[in-house]
Amino acid sequence: MTGQTGRSGLALGIMLGAGTPVHGSGREPLAGFVDDARAAEEAGLDFLLVADNYEFRASRTTGTAPPSPPLEPLTLLSALSRETKRIGLVATISTTFTHPFQTARHLASMDHVSGGRAGWNIVTSAGGEEKFGTSLPAHDDRYRRAAEYVGLVTELWDCWADDALTAGTPPTFRPDRIREVAHDGEFFSVHGALSFPRSPQGHPVLVQAGSSPAGRALASRFAEVVFTPQPTEDGSREMREDLRRGAVAAGRAADDIRLTPGVRPIIGRTHAEAVALADELDEAVDVVRGRAMIEAMMGHIDLSGHDLADPFPVHLLPEAEQVKGRRTRFERLREVALAPGATVLSVLRAEARSGGNWVVPGTVEQVADELAGRFRRGAVDGYILLDGRGDAGLIDHLPDLVAALRDRGVVRGPGAGSTLRERLELPARPNLVRSA
């Protein structure tokens, strides 16, 4: 299918959340998510990813709020596991505001419930600390905590040997085949074991979102799929090669890690129609909420004294190391703000259009050519498709887009593996507790 190393075809996921109707449609809140999840599964995608955000932004000026306030990912995906059969289910969980024992238990439970389709999108969070009555740790401190956290979760997943509980009437239980964790570290003290056997995948698939040096170091140690904004092919290739080198340095195989950048296809019947749709979406941006978003993203600067048409006040921008939140997103927005002719409105629209990700307007065939090209040239292992504003209609185009990618020989046929780990052609995770 392709001469490059890695998987034999594109890994394809889609982010659910923004744009999916939760209320106001006269239907139950889950209905829109079920429709989208089934459409993604029928089209042949590998997994759904549900993002999370503790920072609910409602405009005090207009009273407006995001059209789809985020539901809690594990709850939503557990419900969707009953409405789907094959597609993977990746939940975003923060390592800064949760505890590793609960996360290990919740994800292993979802893996059992879904028949081996669970994944964890590991994030360190960039805000929302006020909800927990604490302060946001410094950027590198969050990643140091995350490394201890993820290591503990994977250790907890391996507490039960495969022969600790065997089938039968009654089943045979061997408590001597359960190894308890005994951990006292910098951030956590955990003693004991999970209360049920290892899940179908052993380890739910580890997805990691982070592109900074600290984020790459965490990914090199643990991640199997890396979700990152990479708008350029050269940047994507550099990161993929860096991650593969990092995995080898961490004692893993280069092919144990997959780079799946976010991509936002905007599809029309012609290229001109797609570009016009992209422009229409830019015009429809909520500038009040957008201004608040880029203020927070750019180090909590204050743009209240600047009109939308004003040149962007670059003198307000902090240095990257002063930003506690999404440092890579800040650096990409900073590049947009420093471009000649940049205004407050143009920066706002650039963030709304792409979120730092690759935007591809065109027909289905043109978009498929672009996506297949980067894969064949070794810049990516897959993509996470984004339709953040809903009205771009990506869900409706999924069958045609996946079929076009299959025609180009970069997507495998349906039925390739029953677990998410198998679908992504990731190595099995051997149990640390050996069977007798």
Rosetta blueprint (number, residue, H / E / L):
1 M L
2 T L
3 G L
4 Q L
5 T L
6 G L
7 R L
8 S L
9 G L
10 L L
11 A E
12 L E
13 G E
14 I E
15 M E
16 L E
17 G L
18 A L
19 G L
20 T L
21 P L
22 V L
23 H L
24 G L
25 S L
26 G L
27 R L
28 E L
29 P L
30 L L
31 A H
32 G H
33 F H
34 V H
35 D H
36 D H
37 A H
38 R H
39 A H
40 A H
41 E H
42 E H
43 A H
44 G L
45 L L
46 D L
47 F E
48 L E
49 L E
50 V E
51 A L
52 D L
53 N L
54 Y L
55 E L
56 F L
57 R L
58 A L
59 S L
60 R L
61 T L
62 T L
63 G L
64 T L
65 A L
66 P L
67 P L
68 S L
69 P L
70 P L
71 L L
72 E L
73 P H
74 L H
75 T H
76 L H
77 L H
78 S H
79 A H
80 L H
81 S H
82 R L
83 E L
84 T L
85 K L
86 R L
87 I L
88 G E
89 L E
90 V E
91 A E
92 T E
93 I E
94 S E
95 T L
96 T L
97 F L
98 T L
99 H L
100 P H
101 F H
102 Q H
103 T H
104 A H
105 R H
106 H H
107 L H
108 A H
109 S H
110 M H
111 D H
112 H H
113 V H
114 S H
115 G L
116 G L
117 R L
118 A E
119 G E
120 W E
121 N E
122 I E
123 V E
124 T L
125 S L
126 A L
127 G L
128 G L
129 E H
130 E H
131 K H
132 F H
133 G L
134 T L
135 S L
136 L L
137 P L
138 A L
139 H H
140 D H
141 D H
142 R H
143 Y H
144 R H
145 R H
146 A H
147 A H
148 E H
149 Y H
150 V H
151 G H
152 L H
153 V H
154 T H
155 E H
156 L H
157 W H
158 D L
159 C L
160 W E
161 A L
162 D L
163 D L
164 A L
165 L E
166 T E
167 A L
168 G L
169 T L
170 P L
171 P L
172 T E
173 F E
174 R L
175 P H
176 D H
177 R H
178 I E
179 R L
180 E L
181 V E
182 A E
183 H E
184 D E
185 G L
186 E L
187 F L
188 F L
189 S E
190 V E
191 H E
192 G E
193 A L
194 L L
195 S L
196 F L
197 P L
198 R L
199 S E
200 P L
201 Q L
202 G E
203 H L
204 P L
205 V E
206 L E
207 V E
208 Q E
209 A E
210 G L
211 S L
212 S L
213 P H
214 A H
215 G H
216 R H
217 A H
218 L H
219 A H
220 S H
221 R H
222 F H
223 A L
224 E L
225 V E
226 V E
227 F E
228 T L
229 P L
230 Q L
231 P L
232 T L
233 E H
234 D H
235 G H
236 S H
237 R H
238 E H
239 M H
240 R H
241 E H
242 D H
243 L H
244 R H
245 R H
246 G H
247 A H
248 V H
249 A H
250 A L
251 G L
252 R L
253 A L
254 A H
255 D H
256 D H
257 I L
258 R E
259 L E
260 T L
261 P L
262 G E
263 V E
264 R E
265 P E
266 I E
267 I E
268 G L
269 R L
270 T L
271 H H
272 A H
273 E H
274 A H
275 V H
276 A H
277 L H
278 A H
279 D H
280 E H
281 L H
282 D H
283 E H
284 A L
285 V L
286 D L
287 V H
288 V H
289 R H
290 G H
291 R H
292 A H
293 M H
294 I H
295 E H
296 A H
297 M H
298 M L
299 G L
300 H L
301 I L
302 D L
303 L L
304 S L
305 G L
306 H L
307 D L
308 L L
309 A L
310 D L
311 P E
312 F L
313 P L
314 V H
315 H H
316 L H
317 L L
318 P L
319 E L
320 A H
321 E H
322 Q H
323 V L
324 K L
325 G L
326 R L
327 R H
328 T H
329 R H
330 F H
331 E H
332 R H
333 L H
334 R H
335 E H
336 V H
337 A H
338 L H
339 A L
340 P L
341 G L
342 A L
343 T E
344 V H
345 L H
346 S H
347 V H
348 L H
349 R H
350 A H
351 E H
352 A H
353 R H
354 S H
355 G L
356 G L
357 N L
358 W E
359 V E
360 V E
361 P E
362 G E
363 T L
364 V H
365 E H
366 Q H
367 V H
368 A H
369 D H
370 E H
371 L H
372 A H
373 G H
374 R H
375 F H
376 R H
377 R L
378 G L
379 A L
380 V L
381 D L
382 G E
383 Y E
384 I E
385 L E
386 L L
387 D L
388 G L
389 R L
390 G L
391 D L
392 A L
393 G L
394 L H
395 I H
396 D H
397 H H
398 L H
399 P H
400 D H
401 L H
402 V H
403 A H
404 A H
405 L H
406 R H
407 D H
408 R L
409 G L
410 V L
411 V L
412 R L
413 G L
414 P L
415 G L
416 A L
417 G L
418 S L
419 T L
420 L H
421 R H
422 E H
423 R H
424 L L
425 E L
426 L L
427 P L
428 A L
429 R L
430 P L
431 N L
432 L L
433 V L
434 R L
435 S L
436 A L
